[in-house]
Amino acid sequence: MKFCPVCSQTYVDDNLNYCLSDGGTLTSLANDAPPTIMLNRAGTTRQNWETSQPLSPWGNQPLQTNQSYQPVQTNQPFYPAQIQGQSQTLPTVSLVLGIFAIVFTCCYGGIPLGLAALVLGYLGLKNASENPMQFGGRGLAIGGIVTGVIGLLISIVFFIAIIAG
């Protein structure tokens, strides 16, 4: 039972929070307190004392339970990338090719590897910008572009130095 301190009207409906006459905030009467219970173990759910149903943690609505729920057992490992669903293949390949372009500058490998890193990094960056829910790896794509440019420039300078010398 609830009581309005402004107009002194009482309400039997415990779901009301404001007075229907003047809009004042209703207060619970002292003798209407719910009974104290002793829990037999930790982690028990709250109960709706009128219907003896478990209550939802998001309010005082009865908890909707699905009796046919069965947990799915899989033998596959859990990977966070499966939840995100973002493909990072192009940016990763771009970064690896960019690193190889820097490593193989002495063997003229930096020119084709650097160009491939640039193209794949650009495509990966474009995909990540156009559809970020499906494609990720924006930082990897930028890293692939940067390392590809560095490997390409070092290879060109090395090639020019060999021709001039």
Beta strands, then each sheet from edge to edge (+ up, - down):
strand 1: 2-3
strand 2: 10-11
strand 3: 27-28
strand 4: 47-48
strand 5: 53-54
sheet 1: 2+ 1- 3+
sheet 2: 4+ 5-
end
